Amino acid sequence: MGAQLGFFELAMVEVVLAGGLAGLVGVLVVLRERAFFTMSLTHATFPGAVAAAMLGVSVPLGAAVAAVALVAVAVGIGRIRSQGPAVASGVMLTAGFALGAMLQSLTPLPIDVESFLVGQVLAVTEADLALTGAMLVLAAGVWAVAGRHLVFSSVDEPGYRRAGLRPWVPEAVSLALMAATVVAIMPVVGAILGVALIVAPAAAARLLVRDFRWMLLLAPAIGILSGVAGLLASRWLDAAAGGAIALVAAACYGLAWLAAGLRRAPARATIEARTP
């Protein structure tokens, strides 16, 4: 592929794969209300990436190791009744990013630290494409096999427990999928901006449709649109691709919010007119 495609074409393939993946997993994030956890995770994988660069090993591998450890910590803290997932997310957000900053200050790194934070999609490799593509297939497979369990436990955890099922299983699967997605899209939007590409398309889809099955179609489409439009805008403006992609994703959410408001306006006006 590398001999056939230039760096921009490789980047375009990567943003399409990453946008689709982020949209699929973003639906899970929105349904389970894990946006803050995802933001914490994007920050907390930073030290793993920095440590990998210091040791001269694969940066995604270092980020993945950090993500696994952080998911284990989050699940453990979340099971403590007096703490909960919000506390776990807050601990990861601050401690993880602080550790990455400290490691980065200890020794000069052979690569640009900024690429960890905001991405460097124009430098993606075939290995990056393979990782993102594999994660996209995995995410689609998880939704196909366990989608009803994921949705049931998301919208009615007490009912899921009363049905004799164990809610920690879909929770662990969900957190692992979120962590793997953060690692996979790091070359596109980095450790800081990843939350925009994961959350915004899915949140926009939820404003427009209520059925999760339609969300699973619309959110990846919005994610792909955000990636492609952001990459093209960055080329036209000679700006950072990661920031452009995140801004387009946020703009899509804003447009969806406006569209949803306009759609509700006639119904609201009808109700007010009927009210004596």
Backbone hydrogen bonds, N-H to C=O, Kabsch-Sander energy under -0.5 kcal/mol:
donor,donor_aa,acceptor,acceptor_aa,energy
4,Q,1,M,-0.9
5,L,1,M,-2.7
10,L,6,G,-2.4
11,A,7,F,-2.0
12,M,8,F,-2.2
13,V,9,E,-2.2
14,E,10,L,-2.3
15,V,11,A,-2.4
16,V,12,M,-1.7
17,L,13,V,-2.3
18,A,14,E,-3.1
19,G,15,V,-2.5
20,G,16,V,-2.1
21,L,17,L,-2.5
22,A,18,A,-3.0
23,G,19,G,-2.0
24,L,20,G,-2.1
25,V,21,L,-2.5
26,G,22,A,-2.2
27,V,23,G,-1.4
28,L,24,L,-0.9
29,V,25,V,-2.0
30,V,26,G,-2.7
31,L,27,V,-2.6
32,R,28,L,-2.1
33,E,30,V,-0.9
34,R,29,V,-2.9
38,T,34,R,-2.5
39,M,35,A,-2.4
40,S,36,F,-2.3
41,L,37,F,-2.6
42,T,38,T,-2.4
43,H,39,M,-1.5
44,A,40,S,-2.7
45,T,41,L,-1.6
46,F,43,H,-1.1
49,A,45,T,-1.8
50,V,46,F,-2.3
51,A,47,P,-2.8
52,A,48,G,-2.1
53,A,49,A,-2.0
54,M,50,V,-2.2
55,L,51,A,-1.9
56,G,52,A,-0.8
57,V,52,A,-2.4
62,G,58,S,-2.0
63,A,59,V,-2.5
64,A,60,P,-2.4
65,V,61,L,-2.3
66,A,62,G,-2.1
67,A,63,A,-2.3
68,V,64,A,-2.5
69,A,65,V,-2.1
70,L,66,A,-2.4
71,V,67,A,-2.5
72,A,68,V,-2.1
73,V,69,A,-2.0
74,A,70,L,-2.7
75,V,71,V,-2.8
76,G,72,A,-2.2
77,I,73,V,-2.9
78,G,74,A,-2.7
79,R,75,V,-1.1
80,I,77,I,-1.6
81,R,79,R,-0.7
83,Q,80,I,-2.1
84,G,77,I,-1.2
84,G,80,I,-0.8
88,A,84,G,-1.7
89,S,85,P,-2.5
90,G,86,A,-2.3
91,V,87,V,-2.4
92,M,88,A,-2.2
93,L,89,S,-2.6
94,T,90,G,-2.0
95,A,91,V,-2.3
96,G,92,M,-1.8
97,F,93,L,-1.2
98,A,94,T,-2.1
99,L,95,A,-2.4
100,G,96,G,-2.1
101,A,97,F,-2.4
102,M,98,A,-2.3
103,L,99,L,-2.6
104,Q,100,G,-2.4
105,S,101,A,-1.3
106,L,102,M,-0.7
106,L,103,L,-0.9
107,T,103,L,-0.8
115,S,112,D,-1.0
116,F,113,V,-1.5
117,L,113,V,-1.1
118,V,114,E,-2.5
119,G,115,S,-1.0
120,Q,187,P,-2.2
121,V,188,V,-0.5
123,A,120,Q,-2.1
124,V,121,V,-1.5
129,L,125,T,-1.9
130,A,126,E,-2.4
131,L,127,A,-2.3
132,T,128,D,-2.5
133,G,129,L,-2.7
134,A,130,A,-2.5
135,M,131,L,-2.2
136,L,132,T,-2.1
137,V,133,G,-2.1
138,L,134,A,-2.3
139,A,135,M,-2.9
140,A,136,L,-2.3
141,G,137,V,-2.3
142,V,138,L,-2.6
143,W,139,A,-2.1
144,A,140,A,-2.2
145,V,141,G,-2.4
146,A,142,V,-3.0
147,G,143,W,-1.3
150,L,146,A,-2.4
151,V,147,G,-2.4
152,F,148,R,-2.7
153,S,149,H,-2.5
154,S,150,L,-1.2
155,V,151,V,-2.5
156,D,152,F,-2.0
160,Y,156,D,-2.3
161,R,157,E,-2.3
162,R,158,P,-2.5
163,A,159,G,-1.5
164,G,161,R,-1.8
165,L,160,Y,-1.6
169,V,166,R,-1.4
171,E,167,P,-1.7
172,A,168,W,-2.4
173,V,169,V,-2.4
174,S,170,P,-2.6
175,L,171,E,-2.6
176,A,172,A,-2.3
177,L,173,V,-2.2
178,M,174,S,-2.4
179,A,175,L,-2.5
180,A,176,A,-2.4
181,T,177,L,-1.9
182,V,178,M,-2.3
183,V,179,A,-1.9
184,A,180,A,-2.4
185,I,181,T,-2.3
186,M,183,V,-1.0
188,V,185,I,-1.2
189,V,185,I,-2.1
190,G,185,I,-0.5
190,G,186,M,-2.1
191,A,116,F,-3.8
192,I,117,L,-2.4
193,L,117,L,-1.0
193,L,189,V,-1.1
194,G,190,G,-0.6
195,V,192,I,-0.5
196,A,193,L,-1.2
197,L,193,L,-1.0
198,I,194,G,-1.7
199,V,195,V,-2.8
200,A,196,A,-1.5
202,A,198,I,-0.6
203,A,199,V,-2.8
204,A,200,A,-2.5
205,A,201,P,-2.3
206,R,202,A,-2.1
207,L,203,A,-1.3
208,L,204,A,-1.1
209,V,205,A,-2.7
214,W,211,D,-0.6
215,M,211,D,-1.9
216,L,212,F,-1.9
217,L,213,R,-0.5
217,L,214,W,-0.8
218,L,214,W,-2.9
219,A,215,M,-2.7
221,A,217,L,-1.2
222,I,218,L,-2.5
223,G,219,A,-2.5
224,I,220,P,-2.8
225,L,221,A,-2.5
226,S,222,I,-2.6
227,G,223,G,-2.3
228,V,224,I,-2.8
229,A,225,L,-2.7
230,G,226,S,-2.3
231,L,227,G,-2.2
232,L,228,V,-2.5
233,A,229,A,-2.5
234,S,230,G,-2.3
235,R,231,L,-1.7
236,W,232,L,-2.3
237,L,233,A,-2.8
238,D,234,S,-1.0
239,A,234,S,-1.8
244,A,240,A,-1.8
245,I,241,A,-2.7
246,A,242,G,-2.2
247,L,243,G,-2.3
248,V,244,A,-2.2
249,A,245,I,-2.3
250,A,246,A,-2.2
251,A,247,L,-2.4
252,C,248,V,-2.4
253,Y,249,A,-1.7
254,G,250,A,-2.2
255,L,251,A,-2.5
256,A,252,C,-2.3
257,W,253,Y,-2.4
258,L,254,G,-2.1
259,A,255,L,-2.7
260,A,256,A,-2.7
261,G,257,W,-2.0
262,L,258,L,-2.5
263,R,259,A,-2.1
264,R,260,A,-1.6
265,A,261,G,-1.3
267,A,263,R,-0.5
268,R,264,R,-2.4
269,A,265,A,-2.6
270,T,266,P,-2.3
271,I,267,A,-2.2
272,E,268,R,-2.3
273,A,269,A,-2.1
274,R,270,T,-1.7
275,T,271,I,-1.0
